[in-house]
């Protein structure tokens, strides 16, 4: 899962790697830098539909795909 400029090609340069997703494991594994994902969403990043599904499971976006306020304490308590 990477942050990239929308003008960059799909497999081109990226700004930052914020996580990984592996659908082939049972259960599927997601390793996400929650603070960095929240930072980029707060700065107006627009995730793809697939990433929105992953972020929704991490409670970083709501049902409409809008960013939800993130607090590190909530992650530690979960």
PyMOL Python script that loads the backbone (N, CA, C, O; Angstrom):
from pymol import cmd

cmd.read_pdbstr("""\
ATOM      1  N   UNK A   1       0.872  -1.161   0.000  1.00  0.00           N
ATOM      2  CA  UNK A   1       0.000   0.000   0.000  1.00  0.00           C
ATOM      3  C   UNK A   1       0.913   1.215   0.000  1.00  0.00           C
ATOM      4  O   UNK A   1       1.698   1.406   0.928  1.00  0.00           O
ATOM      5  N   UNK A   2       0.811   2.039  -1.041  1.00  0.00           N
ATOM      6  CA  UNK A   2       1.716   3.168  -1.185  1.00  0.00           C
ATOM      7  C   UNK A   2       0.941   4.460  -1.419  1.00  0.00           C
ATOM      8  O   UNK A   2      -0.209   4.450  -1.857  1.00  0.00           O
ATOM      9  N   UNK A   3       1.607   5.570  -1.114  1.00  0.00           N
ATOM     10  CA  UNK A   3       1.099   6.899  -1.418  1.00  0.00           C
ATOM     11  C   UNK A   3       1.833   7.351  -2.669  1.00  0.00           C
ATOM     12  O   UNK A   3       3.063   7.320  -2.724  1.00  0.00           O
ATOM     13  N   UNK A   4       1.076   7.769  -3.669  1.00  0.00           N
ATOM     14  CA  UNK A   4       1.675   8.186  -4.927  1.00  0.00           C
ATOM     15  C   UNK A   4       0.947   9.399  -5.477  1.00  0.00           C
ATOM     16  O   UNK A   4      -0.214   9.640  -5.146  1.00  0.00           O
ATOM     17  N   UNK A   5       1.625  10.153  -6.308  1.00  0.00           N
ATOM     18  CA  UNK A   5       1.006  11.268  -7.005  1.00  0.00           C
ATOM     19  C   UNK A   5       0.091  10.687  -8.075  1.00  0.00           C
ATOM     20  O   UNK A   5       0.454   9.712  -8.732  1.00  0.00           O
ATOM     21  N   UNK A   6      -1.086  11.270  -8.259  1.00  0.00           N
ATOM     22  CA  UNK A   6      -2.031  10.698  -9.213  1.00  0.00           C
ATOM     23  C   UNK A   6      -1.527  10.751 -10.648  1.00  0.00           C
ATOM     24  O   UNK A   6      -2.048  10.042 -11.509  1.00  0.00           O
ATOM     25  N   UNK A   7      -0.528  11.575 -10.920  1.00  0.00           N
ATOM     26  CA  UNK A   7       0.019  11.661 -12.277  1.00  0.00           C
ATOM     27  C   UNK A   7       1.072  10.600 -12.546  1.00  0.00           C
ATOM     28  O   UNK A   7       1.497  10.432 -13.689  1.00  0.00           O
ATOM     29  N   UNK A   8       1.501   9.882 -11.515  1.00  0.00           N
ATOM     30  CA  UNK A   8       2.513   8.836 -11.676  1.00  0.00           C
ATOM     31  C   UNK A   8       1.872   7.572 -12.235  1.00  0.00           C
ATOM     32  O   UNK A   8       0.704   7.298 -11.960  1.00  0.00           O
ATOM     33  N   UNK A   9       2.628   6.795 -13.020  1.00  0.00           N
ATOM     34  CA  UNK A   9       2.084   5.523 -13.499  1.00  0.00           C
ATOM     35  C   UNK A   9       1.832   4.562 -12.332  1.00  0.00           C
ATOM     36  O   UNK A   9       2.432   4.699 -11.265  1.00  0.00           O
ATOM     37  N   UNK A  10       0.954   3.605 -12.543  1.00  0.00           N
ATOM     38  CA  UNK A  10       0.560   2.681 -11.474  1.00  0.00           C
ATOM     39  C   UNK A  10       1.754   1.998 -10.829  1.00  0.00           C
ATOM     40  O   UNK A  10       1.814   1.907  -9.603  1.00  0.00           O
ATOM     41  N   UNK A  11       2.695   1.523 -11.609  1.00  0.00           N
ATOM     42  CA  UNK A  11       3.873   0.844 -11.074  1.00  0.00           C
ATOM     43  C   UNK A  11       5.093   1.756 -11.037  1.00  0.00           C
ATOM     44  O   UNK A  11       6.226   1.274 -11.019  1.00  0.00           O
ATOM     45  N   UNK A  12       4.872   3.067 -11.027  1.00  0.00           N
ATOM     46  CA  UNK A  12       5.979   4.020 -11.043  1.00  0.00           C
ATOM     47  C   UNK A  12       6.426   4.421  -9.650  1.00  0.00           C
ATOM     48  O   UNK A  12       6.244   3.690  -8.676  1.00  0.00           O
ATOM     49  N   UNK A  13       7.015   5.602  -9.585  1.00  0.00           N
ATOM     50  CA  UNK A  13       7.520   6.105  -8.307  1.00  0.00           C
ATOM     51  C   UNK A  13       6.392   6.328  -7.321  1.00  0.00           C
ATOM     52  O   UNK A  13       5.255   6.612  -7.697  1.00  0.00           O
ATOM     53  N   UNK A  14       6.734   6.194  -6.050  1.00  0.00           N
ATOM     54  CA  UNK A  14       5.753   6.477  -5.007  1.00  0.00           C
ATOM     55  C   UNK A  14       6.399   7.362  -3.957  1.00  0.00           C
ATOM     56  O   UNK A  14       7.623   7.422  -3.843  1.00  0.00           O
ATOM     57  N   UNK A  15       5.562   8.046  -3.194  1.00  0.00           N
ATOM     58  CA  UNK A  15       6.032   8.976  -2.175  1.00  0.00           C
ATOM     59  C   UNK A  15       6.413   8.231  -0.901  1.00  0.00           C
ATOM     60  O   UNK A  15       7.470   8.476  -0.320  1.00  0.00           O
ATOM     61  N   UNK A  16       5.543   7.319  -0.474  1.00  0.00           N
ATOM     62  CA  UNK A  16       5.785   6.603   0.786  1.00  0.00           C
ATOM     63  C   UNK A  16       5.033   5.275   0.790  1.00  0.00           C
ATOM     64  O   UNK A  16       3.913   5.184   0.288  1.00  0.00           O
ATOM     65  N   UNK A  17       5.651   4.266   1.351  1.00  0.00           N
ATOM     66  CA  UNK A  17       4.992   2.982   1.561  1.00  0.00           C
ATOM     67  C   UNK A  17       4.382   3.006   2.961  1.00  0.00           C
ATOM     68  O   UNK A  17       5.087   3.214   3.949  1.00  0.00           O
ATOM     69  N   UNK A  18       3.064   2.790   3.039  1.00  0.00           N
ATOM     70  CA  UNK A  18       2.402   2.855   4.344  1.00  0.00           C
ATOM     71  C   UNK A  18       1.883   1.503   4.813  1.00  0.00           C
ATOM     72  O   UNK A  18       1.235   1.418   5.857  1.00  0.00           O
ATOM     73  N   UNK A  19       2.160   0.441   4.052  1.00  0.00           N
ATOM     74  CA  UNK A  19       1.735  -0.867   4.520  1.00  0.00           C
ATOM     75  C   UNK A  19       1.788  -1.932   3.449  1.00  0.00           C
ATOM     76  O   UNK A  19       2.178  -1.685   2.308  1.00  0.00           O
ATOM     77  N   UNK A  20       1.380  -3.139   3.856  1.00  0.00           N
ATOM     78  CA  UNK A  20       1.317  -4.272   2.942  1.00  0.00           C
ATOM     79  C   UNK A  20      -0.010  -4.997   3.136  1.00  0.00           C
ATOM     80  O   UNK A  20      -0.637  -4.914   4.192  1.00  0.00           O
ATOM     81  N   UNK A  21      -0.421  -5.713   2.084  1.00  0.00           N
ATOM     82  CA  UNK A  21      -1.648  -6.501   2.119  1.00  0.00           C
ATOM     83  C   UNK A  21      -1.371  -7.810   1.396  1.00  0.00           C
ATOM     84  O   UNK A  21      -0.895  -7.804   0.261  1.00  0.00           O
ATOM     85  N   UNK A  22      -1.664  -8.927   2.043  1.00  0.00           N
ATOM     86  CA  UNK A  22      -1.460 -10.232   1.434  1.00  0.00           C
ATOM     87  C   UNK A  22      -2.762 -11.023   1.519  1.00  0.00           C
ATOM     88  O   UNK A  22      -3.098 -11.549   2.580  1.00  0.00           O
ATOM     89  N   UNK A  23      -3.507 -11.113   0.400  1.00  0.00           N
ATOM     90  CA  UNK A  23      -4.776 -11.832   0.418  1.00  0.00           C
ATOM     91  C   UNK A  23      -4.619 -13.349   0.354  1.00  0.00           C
ATOM     92  O   UNK A  23      -5.605 -14.069   0.514  1.00  0.00           O
ATOM     93  N   UNK A  24      -3.407 -13.851   0.125  1.00  0.00           N
ATOM     94  CA  UNK A  24      -3.184 -15.278  -0.060  1.00  0.00           C
ATOM     95  C   UNK A  24      -2.961 -16.045   1.239  1.00  0.00           C
ATOM     96  O   UNK A  24      -2.883 -17.273   1.214  1.00  0.00           O
ATOM     97  N   UNK A  25      -2.859 -15.363   2.359  1.00  0.00           N
ATOM     98  CA  UNK A  25      -2.709 -16.046   3.642  1.00  0.00           C
ATOM     99  C   UNK A  25      -4.091 -16.277   4.246  1.00  0.00           C
ATOM    100  O   UNK A  25      -5.062 -15.614   3.880  1.00  0.00           O
ATOM    101  N   UNK A  26      -4.161 -17.210   5.157  1.00  0.00           N
ATOM    102  CA  UNK A  26      -5.425 -17.490   5.834  1.00  0.00           C
ATOM    103  C   UNK A  26      -5.262 -17.223   7.314  1.00  0.00           C
ATOM    104  O   UNK A  26      -4.550 -17.989   7.963  1.00  0.00           O
ATOM    105  N   UNK A  27      -5.851 -16.217   7.895  1.00  0.00           N
ATOM    106  CA  UNK A  27      -6.632 -15.173   7.240  1.00  0.00           C
ATOM    107  C   UNK A  27      -5.713 -14.184   6.534  1.00  0.00           C
ATOM    108  O   UNK A  27      -4.509 -14.153   6.790  1.00  0.00           O
ATOM    109  N   UNK A  28      -6.287 -13.377   5.645  1.00  0.00           N
ATOM    110  CA  UNK A  28      -5.476 -12.398   4.917  1.00  0.00           C
ATOM    111  C   UNK A  28      -4.798 -11.454   5.904  1.00  0.00           C
ATOM    112  O   UNK A  28      -5.364 -11.117   6.944  1.00  0.00           O
ATOM    113  N   UNK A  29      -3.581 -11.031   5.567  1.00  0.00           N
ATOM    114  CA  UNK A  29      -2.815 -10.196   6.494  1.00  0.00           C
ATOM    115  C   UNK A  29      -2.678  -8.779   5.962  1.00  0.00           C
ATOM    116  O   UNK A  29      -2.455  -8.557   4.772  1.00  0.00           O
ATOM    117  N   UNK A  30      -2.816  -7.832   6.872  1.00  0.00           N
ATOM    118  CA  UNK A  30      -2.648  -6.417   6.564  1.00  0.00           C
ATOM    119  C   UNK A  30      -1.693  -5.844   7.595  1.00  0.00           C
ATOM    120  O   UNK A  30      -1.909  -5.982   8.799  1.00  0.00           O
ATOM    121  N   UNK A  31      -0.644  -5.205   7.121  1.00  0.00           N
ATOM    122  CA  UNK A  31       0.296  -4.504   7.991  1.00  0.00           C
ATOM    123  C   UNK A  31       0.243  -3.048   7.561  1.00  0.00           C
ATOM    124  O   UNK A  31       0.720  -2.704   6.480  1.00  0.00           O
ATOM    125  N   UNK A  32      -0.334  -2.188   8.396  1.00  0.00           N
ATOM    126  CA  UNK A  32      -0.602  -0.810   8.014  1.00  0.00           C
ATOM    127  C   UNK A  32      -0.025   0.148   9.045  1.00  0.00           C
ATOM    128  O   UNK A  32      -0.232  -0.026  10.246  1.00  0.00           O
ATOM    129  N   UNK A  33       0.697   1.157   8.577  1.00  0.00           N
ATOM    130  CA  UNK A  33       1.179   2.225   9.458  1.00  0.00           C
ATOM    131  C   UNK A  33       0.005   3.184   9.651  1.00  0.00           C
ATOM    132  O   UNK A  33      -0.212   4.097   8.854  1.00  0.00           O
ATOM    133  N   UNK A  34      -0.745   2.952  10.732  1.00  0.00           N
ATOM    134  CA  UNK A  34      -1.982   3.695  10.966  1.00  0.00           C
ATOM    135  C   UNK A  34      -1.754   5.201  11.030  1.00  0.00           C
ATOM    136  O   UNK A  34      -2.525   5.974  10.461  1.00  0.00           O
ATOM    137  N   UNK A  35      -0.691   5.619  11.724  1.00  0.00           N
ATOM    138  CA  UNK A  35      -0.447   7.051  11.866  1.00  0.00           C
ATOM    139  C   UNK A  35      -0.149   7.700  10.520  1.00  0.00           C
ATOM    140  O   UNK A  35      -0.610   8.812  10.261  1.00  0.00           O
ATOM    141  N   UNK A  36       0.610   7.030   9.660  1.00  0.00           N
ATOM    142  CA  UNK A  36       0.946   7.598   8.347  1.00  0.00           C
ATOM    143  C   UNK A  36      -0.272   7.589   7.419  1.00  0.00           C
ATOM    144  O   UNK A  36      -0.470   8.525   6.644  1.00  0.00           O
ATOM    145  N   UNK A  37      -1.081   6.539   7.496  1.00  0.00           N
ATOM    146  CA  UNK A  37      -2.302   6.493   6.690  1.00  0.00           C
ATOM    147  C   UNK A  37      -3.235   7.634   7.102  1.00  0.00           C
ATOM    148  O   UNK A  37      -3.804   8.312   6.247  1.00  0.00           O
ATOM    149  N   UNK A  38      -3.388   7.842   8.403  1.00  0.00           N
ATOM    150  CA  UNK A  38      -4.232   8.931   8.893  1.00  0.00           C
ATOM    151  C   UNK A  38      -3.668  10.281   8.473  1.00  0.00           C
ATOM    152  O   UNK A  38      -4.427  11.186   8.125  1.00  0.00           O
ATOM    153  N   UNK A  39      -2.342  10.428   8.500  1.00  0.00           N
ATOM    154  CA  UNK A  39      -1.700  11.675   8.079  1.00  0.00           C
ATOM    155  C   UNK A  39      -2.048  11.990   6.626  1.00  0.00           C
ATOM    156  O   UNK A  39      -2.472  13.102   6.312  1.00  0.00           O
ATOM    157  N   UNK A  40      -1.868  11.010   5.742  1.00  0.00           N
ATOM    158  CA  UNK A  40      -2.118  11.253   4.318  1.00  0.00           C
ATOM    159  C   UNK A  40      -3.598  11.484   4.040  1.00  0.00           C
ATOM    160  O   UNK A  40      -3.941  12.318   3.202  1.00  0.00           O
ATOM    161  N   UNK A  41      -4.476  10.766   4.723  1.00  0.00           N
ATOM    162  CA  UNK A  41      -5.909  11.007   4.557  1.00  0.00           C
ATOM    163  C   UNK A  41      -6.268  12.414   5.021  1.00  0.00           C
ATOM    164  O   UNK A  41      -7.095  13.086   4.404  1.00  0.00           O
ATOM    165  N   UNK A  42      -5.646  12.855   6.107  1.00  0.00           N
ATOM    166  CA  UNK A  42      -5.881  14.200   6.615  1.00  0.00           C
ATOM    167  C   UNK A  42      -5.370  15.284   5.693  1.00  0.00           C
ATOM    168  O   UNK A  42      -5.845  16.419   5.737  1.00  0.00           O
ATOM    169  N   UNK A  43      -4.399  14.940   4.853  1.00  0.00           N
ATOM    170  CA  UNK A  43      -3.859  15.900   3.894  1.00  0.00           C
ATOM    171  C   UNK A  43      -4.528  15.795   2.530  1.00  0.00           C
ATOM    172  O   UNK A  43      -4.046  16.375   1.557  1.00  0.00           O
ATOM    173  N   UNK A  44      -5.629  15.062   2.452  1.00  0.00           N
ATOM    174  CA  UNK A  44      -6.410  15.033   1.224  1.00  0.00           C
ATOM    175  C   UNK A  44      -6.132  13.885   0.279  1.00  0.00           C
ATOM    176  O   UNK A  44      -6.611  13.901  -0.855  1.00  0.00           O
ATOM    177  N   UNK A  45      -5.376  12.890   0.704  1.00  0.00           N
ATOM    178  CA  UNK A  45      -5.124  11.732  -0.159  1.00  0.00           C
ATOM    179  C   UNK A  45      -6.441  11.018  -0.441  1.00  0.00           C
ATOM    180  O   UNK A  45      -7.294  10.903   0.439  1.00  0.00           O
ATOM    181  N   UNK A  46      -6.601  10.543  -1.668  1.00  0.00           N
ATOM    182  CA  UNK A  46      -7.814   9.838  -2.058  1.00  0.00           C
ATOM    183  C   UNK A  46      -7.471   8.385  -2.348  1.00  0.00           C
ATOM    184  O   UNK A  46      -6.874   8.092  -3.385  1.00  0.00           O
ATOM    185  N   UNK A  47      -7.833   7.475  -1.461  1.00  0.00           N
ATOM    186  CA  UNK A  47      -7.487   6.063  -1.643  1.00  0.00           C
ATOM    187  C   UNK A  47      -8.310   5.413  -2.751  1.00  0.00           C
ATOM    188  O   UNK A  47      -9.424   5.841  -3.053  1.00  0.00           O
ATOM    189  N   UNK A  48      -7.738   4.375  -3.348  1.00  0.00           N
ATOM    190  CA  UNK A  48      -8.462   3.595  -4.351  1.00  0.00           C
ATOM    191  C   UNK A  48      -9.568   2.804  -3.655  1.00  0.00           C
ATOM    192  O   UNK A  48      -9.609   2.729  -2.427  1.00  0.00           O
ATOM    193  N   UNK A  49     -10.464   2.217  -4.447  1.00  0.00           N
ATOM    194  CA  UNK A  49     -11.574   1.459  -3.864  1.00  0.00           C
ATOM    195  C   UNK A  49     -11.079   0.291  -3.017  1.00  0.00           C
ATOM    196  O   UNK A  49     -11.630   0.021  -1.950  1.00  0.00           O
ATOM    197  N   UNK A  50     -10.050  -0.397  -3.483  1.00  0.00           N
ATOM    198  CA  UNK A  50      -9.507  -1.524  -2.722  1.00  0.00           C
ATOM    199  C   UNK A  50      -8.899  -1.092  -1.407  1.00  0.00           C
ATOM    200  O   UNK A  50      -9.077  -1.757  -0.387  1.00  0.00           O
ATOM    201  N   UNK A  51      -8.183   0.016  -1.424  1.00  0.00           N
ATOM    202  CA  UNK A  51      -7.565   0.521  -0.196  1.00  0.00           C
ATOM    203  C   UNK A  51      -8.636   1.050   0.752  1.00  0.00           C
ATOM    204  O   UNK A  51      -8.480   0.948   1.969  1.00  0.00           O
ATOM    205  N   UNK A  52      -9.712   1.609   0.223  1.00  0.00           N
ATOM    206  CA  UNK A  52     -10.809   2.064   1.086  1.00  0.00           C
ATOM    207  C   UNK A  52     -11.361   0.888   1.885  1.00  0.00           C
ATOM    208  O   UNK A  52     -11.662   1.039   3.069  1.00  0.00           O
ATOM    209  N   UNK A  53     -11.502  -0.285   1.256  1.00  0.00           N
ATOM    210  CA  UNK A  53     -11.999  -1.468   1.979  1.00  0.00           C
ATOM    211  C   UNK A  53     -11.055  -1.838   3.122  1.00  0.00           C
ATOM    212  O   UNK A  53     -11.504  -2.187   4.214  1.00  0.00           O
ATOM    213  N   UNK A  54      -9.749  -1.763   2.870  1.00  0.00           N
ATOM    214  CA  UNK A  54      -8.768  -2.080   3.915  1.00  0.00           C
ATOM    215  C   UNK A  54      -8.823  -1.035   5.023  1.00  0.00           C
ATOM    216  O   UNK A  54      -8.804  -1.382   6.204  1.00  0.00           O
ATOM    217  N   UNK A  55      -8.892   0.245   4.651  1.00  0.00           N
ATOM    218  CA  UNK A  55      -8.935   1.325   5.638  1.00  0.00           C
ATOM    219  C   UNK A  55     -10.231   1.286   6.440  1.00  0.00           C
ATOM    220  O   UNK A  55     -10.247   1.668   7.610  1.00  0.00           O
ATOM    221  N   UNK A  56     -11.306   0.832   5.825  1.00  0.00           N
ATOM    222  CA  UNK A  56     -12.583   0.723   6.540  1.00  0.00           C
ATOM    223  C   UNK A  56     -12.467  -0.319   7.651  1.00  0.00           C
ATOM    224  O   UNK A  56     -12.985  -0.109   8.748  1.00  0.00           O
ATOM    225  N   UNK A  57     -11.798  -1.436   7.382  1.00  0.00           N
ATOM    226  CA  UNK A  57     -11.603  -2.464   8.415  1.00  0.00           C
ATOM    227  C   UNK A  57     -10.726  -1.950   9.547  1.00  0.00           C
ATOM    228  O   UNK A  57     -10.852  -2.401  10.685  1.00  0.00           O
ATOM    229  N   UNK A  58      -9.827  -0.995   9.237  1.00  0.00           N
ATOM    230  CA  UNK A  58      -8.947  -0.418  10.255  1.00  0.00           C
ATOM    231  C   UNK A  58      -9.594   0.786  10.934  1.00  0.00           C
ATOM    232  O   UNK A  58      -8.965   1.431  11.773  1.00  0.00           O
ATOM    233  N   UNK A  59     -10.847   1.096  10.581  1.00  0.00           N
ATOM    234  CA  UNK A  59     -11.593   2.229  11.143  1.00  0.00           C
ATOM    235  C   UNK A  59     -10.930   3.571  10.873  1.00  0.00           C
ATOM    236  O   UNK A  59     -11.002   4.473  11.708  1.00  0.00           O
ATOM    237  N   UNK A  60     -10.283   3.717   9.714  1.00  0.00           N
ATOM    238  CA  UNK A  60      -9.695   5.001   9.333  1.00  0.00           C
ATOM    239  C   UNK A  60     -10.599   5.780   8.384  1.00  0.00           C
ATOM    240  O   UNK A  60     -10.415   6.983   8.202  1.00  0.00           O
ATOM    241  N   UNK A  61     -11.572   5.105   7.780  1.00  0.00           N
ATOM    242  CA  UNK A  61     -12.559   5.774   6.934  1.00  0.00           C
ATOM    243  C   UNK A  61     -13.938   5.251   7.301  1.00  0.00           C
ATOM    244  O   UNK A  61     -14.079   4.142   7.816  1.00  0.00           O
ATOM    245  N   UNK A  62     -14.965   6.070   7.027  1.00  0.00           N
ATOM    246  CA  UNK A  62     -16.331   5.648   7.312  1.00  0.00           C
ATOM    247  C   UNK A  62     -16.904   4.894   6.114  1.00  0.00           C
ATOM    248  O   UNK A  62     -16.180   4.594   5.165  1.00  0.00           O
ATOM    249  N   UNK A  63     -18.181   4.591   6.155  1.00  0.00           N
ATOM    250  CA  UNK A  63     -18.831   3.820   5.084  1.00  0.00           C
ATOM    251  C   UNK A  63     -18.783   4.537   3.736  1.00  0.00           C
ATOM    252  O   UNK A  63     -18.822   3.891   2.690  1.00  0.00           O
ATOM    253  N   UNK A  64     -18.697   5.868   3.754  1.00  0.00           N
ATOM    254  CA  UNK A  64     -18.651   6.638   2.512  1.00  0.00           C
ATOM    255  C   UNK A  64     -17.229   6.861   2.020  1.00  0.00           C
ATOM    256  O   UNK A  64     -17.029   7.474   0.971  1.00  0.00           O
ATOM    257  N   UNK A  65     -16.238   6.374   2.761  1.00  0.00           N
ATOM    258  CA  UNK A  65     -14.849   6.545   2.365  1.00  0.00           C
ATOM    259  C   UNK A  65     -14.218   7.835   2.856  1.00  0.00           C
ATOM    260  O   UNK A  65     -13.127   8.198   2.416  1.00  0.00           O
ATOM    261  N   UNK A  66     -14.889   8.530   3.762  1.00  0.00           N
ATOM    262  CA  UNK A  66     -14.352   9.776   4.323  1.00  0.00           C
ATOM    263  C   UNK A  66     -13.471   9.469   5.528  1.00  0.00           C
ATOM    264  O   UNK A  66     -13.751   8.547   6.295  1.00  0.00           O
ATOM    265  N   UNK A  67     -12.405  10.247   5.687  1.00  0.00           N
ATOM    266  CA  UNK A  67     -11.460  10.034   6.785  1.00  0.00           C
ATOM    267  C   UNK A  67     -12.141  10.244   8.133  1.00  0.00           C
ATOM    268  O   UNK A  67     -12.948  11.158   8.304  1.00  0.00           O
ATOM    269  N   UNK A  68     -11.803   9.386   9.078  1.00  0.00           N
ATOM    270  CA  UNK A  68     -12.304   9.458  10.450  1.00  0.00           C
ATOM    271  C   UNK A  68     -11.132   9.892  11.322  1.00  0.00           C
ATOM    272  O   UNK A  68     -10.012   9.430  11.101  1.00  0.00           O
ATOM    273  N   UNK A  69     -11.353  10.766  12.309  1.00  0.00           N
ATOM    274  CA  UNK A  69     -10.240  11.171  13.175  1.00  0.00           C
ATOM    275  C   UNK A  69      -9.553   9.963  13.808  1.00  0.00           C
ATOM    276  O   UNK A  69     -10.211   9.045  14.297  1.00  0.00           O
ATOM    277  N   UNK A  70      -8.231   9.979  13.792  1.00  0.00           N
ATOM    278  CA  UNK A  70      -7.430   8.870  14.310  1.00  0.00           C
ATOM    279  C   UNK A  70      -6.706   9.311  15.563  1.00  0.00           C
ATOM    280  O   UNK A  70      -6.089  10.376  15.588  1.00  0.00           O
ATOM    281  N   UNK A  71      -6.779   8.483  16.619  1.00  0.00           N
ATOM    282  CA  UNK A  71      -6.013   8.735  17.836  1.00  0.00           C
ATOM    283  C   UNK A  71      -5.180   7.497  18.136  1.00  0.00           C
ATOM    284  O   UNK A  71      -5.727   6.395  18.187  1.00  0.00           O
ATOM    285  N   UNK A  72      -3.871   7.643  18.336  1.00  0.00           N
ATOM    286  CA  UNK A  72      -3.017   6.487  18.623  1.00  0.00           C
ATOM    287  C   UNK A  72      -3.465   5.703  19.848  1.00  0.00           C
ATOM    288  O   UNK A  72      -3.241   4.494  19.906  1.00  0.00           O
ATOM    289  N   UNK A  73      -4.083   6.341  20.819  1.00  0.00           N
ATOM    290  CA  UNK A  73      -4.534   5.649  22.024  1.00  0.00           C
ATOM    291  C   UNK A  73      -5.604   4.619  21.686  1.00  0.00           C
ATOM    292  O   UNK A  73      -5.674   3.569  22.325  1.00  0.00           O
ATOM    293  N   UNK A  74      -6.434   4.905  20.694  1.00  0.00           N
ATOM    294  CA  UNK A  74      -7.481   3.965  20.297  1.00  0.00           C
ATOM    295  C   UNK A  74      -6.863   2.690  19.738  1.00  0.00           C
ATOM    296  O   UNK A  74      -7.394   1.601  19.960  1.00  0.00           O
ATOM    297  N   UNK A  75      -5.763   2.805  19.026  1.00  0.00           N
ATOM    298  CA  UNK A  75      -5.083   1.631  18.478  1.00  0.00           C
ATOM    299  C   UNK A  75      -4.476   0.794  19.597  1.00  0.00           C
ATOM    300  O   UNK A  75      -4.547  -0.435  19.557  1.00  0.00           O
ATOM    301  N   UNK A  76      -3.888   1.437  20.584  1.00  0.00           N
ATOM    302  CA  UNK A  76      -3.248   0.725  21.685  1.00  0.00           C
ATOM    303  C   UNK A  76      -4.288  -0.007  22.536  1.00  0.00           C
ATOM    304  O   UNK A  76      -4.011  -1.088  23.056  1.00  0.00           O
ATOM    305  N   UNK A  77      -5.476   0.569  22.681  1.00  0.00           N
ATOM    306  CA  UNK A  77      -6.520  -0.037  23.490  1.00  0.00           C
ATOM    307  C   UNK A  77      -7.174  -1.220  22.785  1.00  0.00           C
ATOM    308  O   UNK A  77      -7.728  -2.106  23.437  1.00  0.00           O
ATOM    309  N   UNK A  78      -7.112  -1.237  21.460  1.00  0.00           N
ATOM    310  CA  UNK A  78      -7.792  -2.303  20.689  1.00  0.00           C
ATOM    311  C   UNK A  78      -7.033  -3.599  20.664  1.00  0.00           C
ATOM    312  O   UNK A  78      -7.487  -4.569  20.057  1.00  0.00           O
TER     313      UNK A  78
END
""", "prot")
cmd.dss("prot")
cmd.show_as("cartoon", "prot")
cmd.util.cbc("prot")
cmd.orient("prot")
